[in-house]
Amino acid sequence: MTITEANPVLSFLPAPLGGRLINAVQQADPAEYAHLPALELSDRSYADLELLATGAYSPLTGFVGEADYLSIIERLRLADGTPWSLPITLPVTAEQAAHLRGTVQLTRQGQAVGLLDISEQFAARKSLEAREVYRTEDAAHPGVAALYAQGDINLAGPVTLFEVPRGDFPSYHRTPAEVRGVIEARGWKTTVAFQTRNPIHRAHEYLHKVALELVDGLLLHPLVGTTKGDDVPAATRMEAYEVLLHHYYPQTRTLLSAYPAAMRYAGPREAIVHALSRRNYGATHFIVGRDHAGVGSYYGSYDAQEIFEHFTAEELGIRILKFEHTFYCQTCQQLVSPRTCPHDSSQHLILSGTKVREKLRAGESLPPEFSRPEVAQVLRRAYSQ
């Protein structure tokens, strides 16, 4: 496997984590590797393969080994001390592991998509991982459920990806090097990234525009990998982002690009990787709001902000913009937060994701104070089908 460095980074772009942007994408004829043992990838592992090979997970060059695995779980760092909070592993069953040695072809729907050079195999510590990474061993948590369901042995080693999968949104599916190229071409010295797996409502828009008063550009970077079954489908979300940006955002200061990761719903832990990977995409700032990457009531409202206190600003290399919960106040007649609004909750318009989905399924309109009408129309049409 050959790892190359991306084009030289201009001085106003943050250096990738670890100092270089990993590039393990190498075009090849899959037939050349047909003689190798094959391992079929899950949705999440395929997404991880892409993020590893394109440098989104720099400095990782492949699925982590045991020393890094335990250090990430216990210390929020790789074994060498580099900040990292989620163990990026490739789990298999014990039966599969017994037949996998050396170089194996990684397949997707039976077609070879890359290679793994196995450097080690080790036992997953599922209970430890659940407690430390997800802060619960409750199998009702979607991330914990996925952890318990996967194999007990983790394969480690550097990877090669034959071709970047552009997925369902090819015009928006950019690698970290490609996003960096757009930022460079636009001359943005500062870029704020925003992670979302949900349609953007007015409170999100408020955060974006407050941030745009401080920086040159906004990277709207929605996650388009696997999510929970009751989350809004990626195609619907992307359409909603398109209409919102077209009607309400400055075109020269915004960039919509797909983030191909799968959701783990690891709350604070996932927030760290979301921030560090956006540094690799070229962002200088990252927005962390209320209950980032959370699910249910497993995490405190601002745990995902507080966890960044484990690192220095120099270690992170990306500035974290922390926002409190925002909402529309009937008395103030504008979007506000607890920092700016003196009125009690009876005056606040707050809709949960569950309530929004209920309204859409019932064919009801979303309040204009909550959602732009163009976005509401996209969502209503999707839920009426």
C-alpha positions in Angstrom: 0.0 0.0 0.0 1.2 3.5 -0.9 0.3 6.5 1.3 0.9 9.8 -0.4 0.6 13.3 0.8 -2.1 15.6 -0.6 -1.2 18.8 -2.4 0.8 21.3 -0.3 -1.5 23.0 2.2 -1.6 26.8 2.1 -0.7 28.7 5.2 -4.3 29.7 6.1 -5.5 26.1 6.0 -5.1 24.2 9.3 -2.6 21.4 9.1 -4.3 18.0 9.1 -4.1 16.1 12.3 -0.7 14.4 12.5 0.8 16.9 10.0 -0.2 15.3 6.7 -3.4 14.3 4.9 -3.5 10.6 4.4 -4.2 9.4 0.9 -4.5 5.7 0.5 -6.7 5.7 -2.6 -5.0 3.7 -5.3 -6.8 2.7 -8.6 -6.5 -1.0 -9.3 -8.1 -3.8 -11.2 -10.0 -5.7 -8.6 -9.4 -8.9 -10.7 -5.8 -8.7 -9.7 -6.8 -9.6 -6.1 -9.4 -12.2 -6.8 -7.0 -14.9 -5.4 -7.0 -13.2 -1.9 -9.4 -14.1 0.9 -12.3 -11.8 0.8 -14.1 -9.9 3.6 -17.5 -8.3 3.0 -17.8 -4.9 4.7 -20.9 -3.6 6.6 -22.3 -0.2 5.8 -20.3 1.4 8.6 -17.0 -0.4 7.9 -17.3 0.6 4.2 -17.8 4.2 5.3 -14.9 3.9 7.7 -12.7 2.6 4.8 -13.4 5.6 2.7 -12.8 8.1 5.6 -9.5 6.3 6.4 -8.3 6.2 2.9 -9.2 9.7 1.9 -7.6 11.3 5.0 -10.8 12.3 6.9 -9.5 10.2 9.8 -5.9 11.4 9.5 -3.5 10.4 11.1 -5.1 6.9 11.1 -3.8 4.9 8.1 -6.1 1.9 8.8 -8.2 0.1 11.3 -6.6 0.6 14.7 -4.6 -2.0 16.6 -5.0 -3.1 20.2 -2.6 -0.5 21.8 -4.5 2.4 20.0 -7.9 0.7 20.7 -7.3 0.6 24.5 -5.7 4.1 24.6 -8.6 5.6 22.7 -11.2 4.0 25.0 -9.3 4.8 28.2 -7.5 8.1 27.4 -9.3 9.8 24.5 -6.0 9.6 22.6 -4.0 7.3 20.4 -1.1 5.5 22.0 1.3 8.3 20.9 -0.9 10.9 22.6 -2.7 12.3 19.6 -6.3 13.2 20.4 -8.8 10.7 19.1 -12.0 9.5 20.8 -13.6 6.7 18.8 -12.0 3.3 18.1 -12.2 2.8 14.3 -12.2 -1.0 14.2 -13.0 -3.7 11.7 -14.9 -6.4 13.7 -15.3 -10.0 12.5 -16.4 -13.3 14.0 -13.9 -15.7 15.5 -14.6 -18.1 12.6 -13.8 -15.4 10.0 -10.7 -14.4 11.8 -9.3 -17.9 11.8 -9.2 -17.8 8.0 -7.9 -14.2 7.5 -4.1 -13.6 7.4 -1.8 -11.2 5.5 -3.5 -9.2 2.8 -7.3 -9.6 2.2 -9.6 -8.0 -0.3 -12.3 -5.9 1.1 -15.6 -6.3 -0.7 -18.9 -4.6 -1.0 -21.8 -6.5 -2.4 -19.3 -9.1 -3.6 -17.1 -6.6 -5.5 -13.6 -5.8 -4.4 -13.3 -2.2 -3.2 -10.0 -2.2 -1.4 -7.4 -4.1 0.6 -6.5 -4.6 4.2 -2.9 -5.6 5.3 -3.7 -7.4 8.5 -1.1 -6.4 11.1 -2.9 -8.0 14.1 -6.0 -9.5 15.4 -7.3 -8.8 19.0 -10.4 -9.4 21.1 -12.9 -6.6 21.4 -13.6 -5.4 25.0 -17.3 -4.8 24.3 -18.4 -4.0 27.8 -15.5 -1.6 28.4 -16.1 0.0 25.0 -19.8 0.4 25.7 -19.2 2.0 29.1 -16.5 4.4 28.1 -17.4 5.3 24.6 -21.2 5.3 24.8 -21.4 5.8 28.6 -23.9 3.0 28.9 -24.2 -0.8 28.4 -27.9 -0.4 27.6 -28.6 -2.4 24.4 -31.5 0.0 23.6 -28.8 2.6 22.7 -28.3 2.2 18.9 -24.5 2.4 19.1 -24.3 -0.1 21.9 -26.7 -2.4 20.0 -24.5 -2.3 17.0 -21.4 -3.0 19.1 -23.0 -6.0 20.8 -24.2 -7.4 17.4 -20.8 -7.3 15.7 -18.0 -9.8 15.8 -15.8 -10.4 18.8 -12.4 -10.0 17.0 -11.0 -6.8 15.6 -8.7 -6.8 12.6 -6.1 -4.1 12.4 -3.8 -2.8 9.7 -3.4 -0.2 6.9 -6.0 0.0 4.1 -6.2 0.8 0.4 -9.3 2.0 -1.3 -9.6 1.4 -5.1 -12.0 4.2 -5.9 -13.8 6.9 -3.9 -17.5 5.9 -3.8 -19.4 9.1 -4.7 -22.7 7.5 -3.5 -26.1 9.0 -4.1 -24.8 12.6 -4.1 -21.9 12.7 -6.5 -21.8 16.4 -7.0 -21.5 17.0 -3.3 -19.4 14.0 -2.4 -15.9 15.5 -1.9 -12.8 14.1 -0.3 -10.9 16.2 2.3 -8.4 17.2 -0.3 -11.2 18.3 -2.7 -12.9 20.4 0.0 -9.6 22.0 0.9 -9.2 22.8 -2.8 -12.6 24.6 -2.8 -11.7 26.6 0.3 -8.4 27.5 -1.1 -9.9 28.6 -4.4 -12.5 30.8 -2.6 -9.8 32.4 -0.5 -11.5 31.6 2.9 -8.9 32.1 5.6 -11.4 30.9 8.2 -14.1 28.3 7.7 -16.7 27.1 10.1 -18.0 23.5 9.7 -21.5 22.3 10.8 -22.4 18.7 11.3 -26.0 17.6 10.9 -27.9 14.4 10.4 -31.3 16.3 10.5 -33.0 18.9 8.3 -31.9 22.4 9.3 -34.5 24.4 11.2 -34.5 28.1 12.0 -32.4 27.6 15.2 -29.6 25.9 13.2 -29.8 28.7 10.7 -29.4 31.2 13.5 -26.1 29.4 14.6 -24.8 29.4 11.1 -25.4 33.1 10.6 -23.9 34.1 13.9 -20.8 32.1 13.0 -20.7 33.7 9.6 -20.3 37.1 11.3 -17.0 35.7 12.6 -15.5 33.7 9.7 -15.2 33.8 6.0 -17.2 30.7 5.0 -19.5 28.0 6.1 -19.0 24.3 5.3 -22.4 22.7 5.7 -21.3 19.1 6.1 -24.3 16.8 6.6 -23.7 13.2 7.5 -25.1 10.9 4.7 -24.0 7.5 6.0 -26.1 5.0 7.9 -28.5 6.5 10.5 -31.3 5.3 12.7 -34.4 4.0 10.8 -36.5 6.9 12.1 -34.1 9.6 11.0 -35.1 11.7 8.0 -33.6 9.9 4.9 -30.5 11.5 3.4 -32.1 12.2 0.0 -34.8 14.3 1.7 -32.3 16.1 3.9 -30.0 17.0 1.0 -33.0 18.4 -1.0 -33.9 20.5 2.1 -30.4 21.8 2.4 -30.3 22.8 -1.3 -33.5 24.9 -1.1 -32.5 26.5 2.2 -29.0 27.5 0.9 -30.5 28.8 -2.3 -33.1 31.1 -0.7 -31.5 32.2 2.5 -27.7 31.9 2.5 -25.0 33.9 0.7 -23.8 31.7 -2.2 -20.2 32.8 -2.2 -19.8 32.1 1.5 -21.4 28.6 1.8 -20.3 25.2 0.7 -22.6 22.1 0.9 -20.6 18.9 0.9 -21.5 15.4 2.0 -19.8 13.7 4.9 -20.0 9.9 4.3 -19.6 8.7 7.9 -22.1 6.4 9.6 -23.7 7.7 12.8 -22.5 6.0 16.0 -24.7 8.1 18.3 -21.8 8.3 20.7 -22.6 11.9 21.8 -19.5 13.6 23.4 -17.1 11.1 22.0 -18.4 11.4 18.5 -18.3 15.2 18.7 -14.5 15.1 19.1 -14.1 13.0 15.9 -16.6 15.2 14.1 -14.4 18.2 15.0 -11.0 16.6 14.2 -12.1 15.2 10.9 -13.5 18.6 9.9 -10.0 20.0 10.6 -8.8 17.5 8.1 -11.3 18.8 5.6 -9.8 22.3 6.1 -12.2 23.9 8.6 -10.7 26.3 11.2 -13.9 26.4 13.4 -16.5 23.8 14.3 -20.0 24.4 15.8 -21.0 22.2 18.8 -24.5 22.9 20.0 -26.9 21.1 22.4 -26.7 17.3 22.6 -24.3 16.9 19.6 -24.5 13.4 18.2 -26.7 12.3 21.0 -29.7 10.0 21.2 -32.4 9.6 23.8 -31.4 10.8 27.3 -28.0 9.1 27.5 -26.0 12.4 27.5 -26.3 15.7 29.3 -27.3 18.6 27.1 -23.8 20.1 27.0 -21.6 17.1 27.6 -20.4 17.3 24.0 -19.1 20.8 24.7 -17.4 20.0 28.0 -15.5 17.0 26.7 -13.3 19.3 24.6 -11.8 20.5 27.9 -9.6 17.4 27.8 -7.5 18.9 25.1 -5.5 22.1 24.6 -6.4 24.4 21.7 -3.1 23.5 20.1 -3.9 19.8 20.2 -7.3 20.2 18.7 -6.1 22.6 15.9 -9.7 23.7 15.3 -11.6 26.2 17.3 -14.8 24.9 18.9 -17.8 27.3 18.8 -20.1 26.4 21.7 -23.7 27.5 21.4 -26.5 27.1 23.9 -30.0 25.8 22.9 -31.7 28.3 20.6 -35.4 28.8 19.9 -38.0 31.2 18.8 -39.5 33.4 21.6 -43.0 34.6 21.1 -42.4 37.7 23.2 -39.0 38.6 21.8 -40.3 37.8 18.3 -37.0 36.4 17.2 -34.6 33.5 17.6 -32.8 33.7 20.9 -31.0 31.5 23.5 -31.1 31.4 27.3 -28.2 33.9 27.2 -30.3 36.5 25.4 -34.0 35.8 26.3 -35.5 36.8 29.7 -38.8 35.0 29.2 -40.0 31.7 30.5 -40.5 28.5 28.5 -44.2 29.2 27.9 -43.1 31.8 25.4 -40.6 29.5 23.6 -41.4 27.5 20.4 -39.4 24.2 20.7 -40.3 21.2 18.6 -38.5 17.8 19.2 -37.5 15.7 16.2 -40.3 13.2 17.2 -42.9 16.0 17.3 -41.8 17.3 13.9 -42.1 13.8 12.4 -45.5 13.4 13.9 -46.7 16.6 12.4 -45.3 15.7 9.0 -46.9 12.3 9.0 -50.2 13.9 9.9 -49.9 16.3 7.0 -49.7 19.3 9.4 -47.7 22.4 8.6 -44.6 23.3 10.5 -44.6 26.8 12.1 -42.7 29.3 10.0 -40.9 30.3 13.2 -39.5 26.8 13.4 -38.9 25.9 9.7 -38.5 27.9 6.5 -41.6 27.2 4.3 -39.4 25.9 1.4 -37.8 23.3 3.8 -41.2 22.4 5.3 -42.6 21.8 1.8 -39.7 19.4 1.0 -40.3 17.5 4.3 -44.1 17.4 3.9 -43.8 16.0 0.4 -41.4 13.3 1.5 -43.6 12.2 4.4 -46.8 12.2 2.4 -45.5 9.6 -0.1 
